[in-house]
Amino acid sequence: MTHEIRSIRSDEWRQVKELRLVALQDPVAHLAFLETYEDAVSKADGFWQDRAEGAALGATARQQFVAVGEDGVWAGSVTVLVEEGGVPDVFGVVPERSQGHVVGVFVRPEYRGSAAGVTRGLFDAALAWSWEAGLERVRLFVHEKNSRAEAFYRKAGFRPTGETTPMPGDTGELELEFEITRG
């Protein structure tokens, strides 16, 4: 099966919600996401509508990409948040330059590691959007016990920065970065 990799549309909030709830039921969700299924499922439709609108095609502060199968099933998703240079990020740290921050990475188990290349396609789209937005660097954080994700990120060209960020209840997460080269 082939997948179309594209930005979400603002009217697709129901699909955004459905895929996020599936992601939060994954066995490693506690390592990968900062919310629980119980918290997410209790949110009103307005929350999901706002979430989709803010990350849809044409948005500039963040962009969510999905892999949509020929059958209409969303196989996976990744979101890029724009962090402006000189403005505190979500952790209160002020980046020196504008950068992307990859969050919400999820691919349904049946599409992971497949020949369809869903995960790679999502990351290629996220990095291309970041480059087109003028960002110089894209970063993400990965939990030290999420070796499967870390292995993919490294294969995709992300490298450890040596920085970690503290997370509630654990030792922290490793920061990986992808430097965007312009040619």
VOBA-1610 file (N, C-alpha, C; in pm, whole numbers, padded with zeros to 5 digits, always signed):
BEGIN
Met+00084-00118+00000Met+00000+00000+00000Met+00088+00125+00000Thr+00049+00221-00078Thr+00121+00347-00079Thr+00049+00448+00011His+00125+00543+00060His+00070+00644+00150His+00099+00783+00095Glu+00001+00870+00109Glu+00020+01010+00077Glu+00069+01077+00205Ile+00182+01144+00197Ile+00236+01219+00311Ile+00198+01364+00287Arg+00125+01422+00382Arg+00077+01559+00363Arg+00049+01626+00497Ser+00032+01757+00493Ser-00012+01832+00610Ser-00160+01802+00635Ile-00198+01810+00762Ile-00340+01791+00793Ile-00418+01914+00747Arg-00549+01897+00736Arg-00640+02008+00708Arg-00715+02040+00837Ser-00755+02163+00852Ser-00818+02206+00978Ser-00948+02132+01008Asp-01016+02082+00906Asp-01142+02010+00930Asp-01121+01863+00967Glu-00996+01821+00979Glu-00967+01680+01010Glu-00942+01657+01159Trp-01004+01735+01244Trp-00981+01723+01388Trp-01022+01588+01443Arg-01124+01526+01386Arg-01167+01394+01436Arg-01057+01290+01412Gln-00992+01295+01295Gln-00884+01203+01265Gln-00761+01233+01352Val-00735+01363+01377Val-00625+01402+01466Val-00649+01340+01604Lys-00770+01354+01654Lys-00805+01299+01786Lys-00792+01147+01787Glu-00847+01082+01686Glu-00845+00935+01682Glu-00703+00881+01681Leu-00616+00939+01598Leu-00479+00890+01590Leu-00404+00916+01720Arg-00427+01032+01781Arg-00361+01062+01909Arg-00404+00964+02017Leu-00531+00929+02021Leu-00579+00834+02122Leu-00520+00695+02099Val-00505+00656+01974Val-00439+00529+01943Val-00293+00535+01990Ala-00226+00646+01963Ala-00085+00662+02002Ala-00069+00652+02153Leu-00161+00710+02227Leu-00151+00711+02373Leu-00181+00576+02436Gln-00227+00481+02355Gln-00248+00344+02403Gln-00131+00252+02368Asp-00032+00304+02297Asp+00086+00227+02261Asp+00161+00188+02388Pro+00222+00068+02391Pro+00294+00024+02511Pro+00407+00116+02557Val+00465+00197+02468Val+00571+00289+02511Val+00524+00434+02516Ala+00394+00455+02515Ala+00340+00592+02518Ala+00390+00669+02639His+00406+00602+02752His+00454+00670+02873His+00596+00722+02858Leu+00671+00668+02763Leu+00807+00716+02735Leu+00808+00824+02628Ala+00707+00828+02545Ala+00710+00913+02428Ala+00622+01038+02435Phe+00521+01036+02519Phe+00425+01146+02521Phe+00412+01204+02661Leu+00381+01332+02666Leu+00368+01401+02794Leu+00224+01410+02842Glu+00137+01328+02787Glu+00000+01320+02835Glu-00045+01176+02835Thr-00152+01149+02906Thr-00204+01014+02913Thr-00330+01001+02827Tyr-00365+00879+02799Tyr-00489+00852+02726Tyr-00608+00911+02801Glu-00609+00892+02931Glu-00721+00941+03013Glu-00736+01093+03003Asp-00625+01164+03004Asp-00631+01310+02990Asp-00682+01349+02851Ala-00630+01284+02750Ala-00665+01321+02612Ala-00810+01288+02579Val-00857+01173+02622Val-00994+01132+02586Val-01098+01221+02653Ser-01062+01285+02762Ser-01157+01370+02834Ser-01166+01511+02776Lys-01081+01546+02680Lys-01082+01681+02624Lys-01201+01700+02530Ala-01257+01820+02536Ala-01374+01855+02454Ala-01336+01864+02307Asp-01437+01853+02222Asp-01414+01862+02078Asp-01346+01993+02039Gly-01377+02101+02109Gly-01316+02231+02079Gly-01164+02227+02090Phe-01113+02151+02186Phe-00968+02136+02200Phe-00910+02075+02073Trp-00971+01969+02025Trp-00921+01898+01907Trp-00936+01984+01782Gln-01044+02061+01773Gln-01063+02150+01659Gln-00953+02257+01657Asp-00924+02316+01773Asp-00817+02416+01782Asp-00681+02355+01750Arg-00659+02234+01799Arg-00531+02166+01776Arg-00510+02145+01626Ala-00612+02097+01558Ala-00600+02072+01415Ala-00583+02203+01338Glu-00661+02303+01372Glu-00652+02431+01301Glu-00513+02494+01316Gly-00454+02483+01434Gly-00324+02544+01458Gly-00207+02473+01394Ala-00229+02350+01348Ala-00120+02272+01288Ala-00149+02231+01144Ala-00251+02292+01086Ala-00295+02253+00952Ala-00216+02323+00842Leu-00237+02277+00723Leu-00175+02335+00604Leu-00188+02486+00609Gly-00077+02556+00594Gly-00076+02701+00596Gly-00039+02761+00731Ala-00046+02684+00838Ala-00005+02734+00970Ala+00145+02756+00969Thr+00192+02855+01044Thr+00335+02884+01045Thr+00402+02854+01177Ala+00327+02842+01286Ala+00387+02814+01416Ala+00408+02665+01440Arg+00332+02584+01372Arg+00349+02439+01380Arg+00279+02375+01261Gln+00324+02255+01230Gln+00269+02182+01117Gln+00265+02034+01152Gln+00149+01972+01129Gln+00135+01828+01154Gln+00124+01757+01020Phe+00207+01655+01003Phe+00207+01574+00882Phe+00150+01437+00911Val+00078+01382+00815Val+00021+01248+00829Val+00053+01165+00707Ala+00052+01035+00728Ala+00064+00938+00619Ala-00073+00874+00602Val-00137+00901+00490Val-00273+00854+00466Val-00268+00743+00362Gly-00320+00626+00399Gly-00322+00513+00308Gly-00431+00525+00203Glu-00422+00441+00102Glu-00523+00439-00004Glu-00662+00411+00052Asp-00666+00343+00167Asp-00792+00312+00233Asp-00841+00424+00324Gly-00768+00535+00329Gly-00805+00649+00412Gly-00756+00643+00555Val-00693+00532+00594Val-00643+00516+00730Val-00517+00600+00748Trp-00511+00673+00858Trp-00391+00748+00893Trp-00293+00652+00959Ala-00184+00625+00889Ala-00085+00529+00937Ala+00008+00588+01041Gly+00027+00720+01037Gly+00118+00782+01132Gly+00117+00933+01119Ser+00188+00996+01211Ser+00190+01141+01217Ser+00316+01191+01284Val+00355+01313+01250Val+00464+01385+01316Val+00431+01534+01309Thr+00467+01606+01414Thr+00441+01750+01420Thr+00571+01824+01442Val+00585+01939+01376Val+00700+02027+01397Val+00649+02156+01460Leu+00704+02192+01576Leu+00677+02320+01640Leu+00790+02415+01603Val+00758+02539+01573Val+00862+02639+01544Val+00897+02708+01675Glu+01026+02708+01707Glu+01078+02779+01824Glu+01163+02894+01771Glu+01120+03015+01803Glu+01188+03135+01753Glu+01314+03164+01833Gly+01420+03202+01764Gly+01542+03243+01830Gly+01516+03363+01921Gly+01569+03360+02043Gly+01552+03469+02137Gly+01424+03464+02218Val+01339+03364+02192Val+01212+03350+02264Val+01215+03219+02343Pro+01180+03221+02473Pro+01185+03097+02551Pro+01102+02984+02488Asp+01160+02863+02488Asp+01091+02746+02435Asp+00999+02688+02543Val+00942+02571+02517Val+00850+02508+02612Val+00916+02473+02744Phe+01049+02466+02747Phe+01121+02433+02869Phe+01177+02558+02938Gly+01150+02676+02878Gly+01200+02800+02935Gly+01341+02836+02893Val+01398+02758+02802Val+01532+02785+02750Val+01518+02873+02626Val+01608+02970+02612Val+01601+03062+02498Val+01698+03014+02390Pro+01645+02964+02278Pro+01735+02922+02169Pro+01798+03043+02102Glu+01922+03025+02056Glu+01993+03133+01989Glu+01938+03159+01849Arg+01887+03057+01786Arg+01838+03070+01649Arg+01703+03001+01636Ser+01632+03032+01532Ser+01503+02968+01508Ser+01525+02822+01472Gln+01440+02740+01527Gln+01456+02595+01507Gln+01321+02526+01510Gly+01319+02406+01457Gly+01202+02322+01466Gly+01217+02225+01581His+01106+02186+01639His+01105+02089+01748His+01003+01982+01711Val+01052+01862+01680Val+00967+01751+01639Val+00902+01689+01763Val+00770+01676+01759Val+00693+01616+01868Val+00585+01526+01810Gly+00522+01449+01897Gly+00405+01372+01856Gly+00432+01267+01751Val+00551+01210+01751Val+00584+01108+01651Val+00510+00979+01684Phe+00433+00929+01589Phe+00365+00801+01608Phe+00337+00739+01473Val+00367+00610+01464Val+00331+00529+01348Val+00264+00403+01401Arg+00150+00370+01346Arg+00078+00249+01390Arg+00172+00128+01378Pro+00165+00036+01473Pro+00258-00078+01475Pro+00266-00154+01343Glu+00155-00170+01275Glu+00156-00248+01151Glu+00231-00180+01037Tyr+00267-00051+01052Tyr+00340+00020+00949Tyr+00485+00049+00988Arg+00524+00015+01108Arg+00661+00040+01153Arg+00759-00053+01083Gly+00868+00003+01035Gly+00971-00077+00971Gly+00928-00141+00841Ser+00818-00094+00784Ser+00767-00155+00662Ser+00836-00101+00539Ala+00821-00172+00431Ala+00877-00130+00303Ala+00809-00003+00253Ala+00693+00029+00309Ala+00620+00148+00266Ala+00693+00275+00307Gly+00782+00267+00407Gly+00860+00383+00447Gly+00779+00496+00508Val+00676+00461+00585Val+00588+00561+00643Val+00665+00657+00734Thr+00743+00604+00826Thr+00814+00689+00921Thr+00912+00780+00849Arg+00987+00723+00757Arg+01084+00803+00681Arg+01014+00912+00601Gly+00902+00878+00539Gly+00827+00977+00462Gly+00778+01092+00548Leu+00731+01061+00668Leu+00686+01165+00760Leu+00802+01258+00798Phe+00917+01198+00829Phe+01032+01280+00867Phe+01085+01361+00750Asp+01085+01304+00632Asp+01128+01381+00514Asp+01039+01503+00494Ala+00908+01486+00510Ala+00815+01598+00495Ala+00837+01703+00604Ala+00857+01658+00727Ala+00879+01751+00838Ala+01007+01831+00818Leu+01112+01764+00775Leu+01239+01834+00753Leu+01230+01929+00633Ala+01162+01888+00528Ala+01146+01976+00411Ala+01067+02101+00449Trp+00960+02084+00527Trp+00881+02199+00571Trp+00967+02291+00657Ser+01046+02234+00745Ser+01134+02313+00832Ser+01234+02394+00750Trp+01290+02330+00648Trp+01386+02398+00561Trp+01317+02513+00488Glu+01198+02486+00432Glu+01123+02589+00360Glu+01082+02704+00451Ala+01062+02676+00580Ala+01025+02780+00678Ala+01145+02863+00721Gly+01264+02828+00673Gly+01384+02904+00706Gly+01452+02862+00835Leu+01413+02748+00890Leu+01474+02702+01014Leu+01612+02644+00985Glu+01703+02659+01078Glu+01840+02614+01060Glu+01868+02480+01126Arg+01781+02443+01215Arg+01805+02324+01297Arg+01670+02266+01335Val+01664+02135+01345Val+01545+02067+01396Val+01592+01976+01508Arg+01520+01978+01618Arg+01558+01895+01731Arg+01439+01812+01777Leu+01470+01713+01856Leu+01369+01631+01921Leu+01430+01574+02048Phe+01346+01521+02131Phe+01392+01457+02254Phe+01343+01313+02253Val+01427+01224+02303Val+01391+01083+02309Val+01430+01029+02446His+01340+00952+02503His+01365+00891+02633His+01474+00786+02620Glu+01560+00779+02720Glu+01673+00685+02716Glu+01629+00539+02704Lys+01507+00507+02742Lys+01458+00369+02732Lys+01379+00342+02603Asn+01370+00441+02516Asn+01297+00425+02391Asn+01398+00402+02278Ser+01466+00289+02286Ser+01575+00259+02193Ser+01528+00243+02049Arg+01409+00192+02029Arg+01356+00175+01894Arg+01346+00312+01825Ala+01288+00410+01896Ala+01274+00544+01839Ala+01411+00608+01817Glu+01498+00596+01916Glu+01630+00657+01904Glu+01706+00600+01783Ala+01694+00471+01761Ala+01763+00409+01648Ala+01711+00467+01516Phe+01581+00486+01505Phe+01527+00546+01382Phe+01577+00689+01366Tyr+01571+00769+01473Tyr+01612+00909+01463Tyr+01757+00920+01417Arg+01843+00834+01469Arg+01983+00837+01427Arg+01996+00797+01280Lys+01920+00697+01239Lys+01923+00653+01099Lys+01874+00765+01006Ala+01782+00848+01057Ala+01728+00959+00978Ala+01821+01080+00975Gly+01933+01073+01046Gly+02031+01181+01041Gly+02038+01269+01164Phe+01961+01239+01266Phe+01967+01316+01390Phe+02085+01269+01472Arg+02152+01363+01536Arg+02270+01333+01616Arg+02253+01388+01757Pro+02308+01318+01857Pro+02299+01368+01995Pro+02375+01499+02012Thr+02317+01589+02090Thr+02382+01716+02118Thr+02460+01711+02249Gly+02434+01608+02329Gly+02495+01599+02462Gly+02408+01664+02568Glu+02300+01728+02526Glu+02208+01792+02620Glu+02095+01696+02656Thr+02044+01713+02775Thr+01924+01641+02817Thr+01827+01742+02876Thr+01704+01702+02886Thr+01605+01787+02951Thr+01535+01704+03057Pro+01516+01759+03175Pro+01448+01683+03279Pro+01301+01664+03245Met+01251+01550+03280Met+01110+01519+03261Met+01053+01472+03393Pro+00927+01501+03417Pro+00867+01458+03544Pro+00880+01308+03565Gly+00933+01269+03680Gly+00936+01129+03718Gly+01049+01046+03662Asp+01141+01105+03584Asp+01252+01024+03534Asp+01380+01107+03522Thr+01481+01048+03466Thr+01612+01111+03461Thr+01626+01215+03350Gly+01539+01213+03255Gly+01546+01310+03147Gly+01547+01245+03012Glu+01546+01329+02911Glu+01546+01281+02774Glu+01663+01343+02699Leu+01718+01264+02609Leu+01832+01303+02528Leu+01785+01391+02412Glu+01856+01500+02390Glu+01826+01586+02276Glu+01906+01538+02155Leu+01838+01526+02042Leu+01902+01494+01914Leu+01870+01610+01819Glu+01962+01638+01727Glu+01940+01747+01633Glu+01972+01705+01492Phe+01912+01777+01400Phe+01938+01763+01257Phe+01970+01902+01208Glu+02092+01921+01164Glu+02133+02051+01109Glu+02090+02057+00964Ile+02024+02164+00929Ile+01978+02181+00791Ile+02087+02252+00713Thr+02134+02187+00609Thr+02237+02248+00526Thr+02171+02308+00402Arg+02213+02426+00371Arg+02158+02494+00254Arg+02264+02494+00146Gly+02221+02464+00026Gly+02319+02454-00079Gly+02293+02535-00198
//
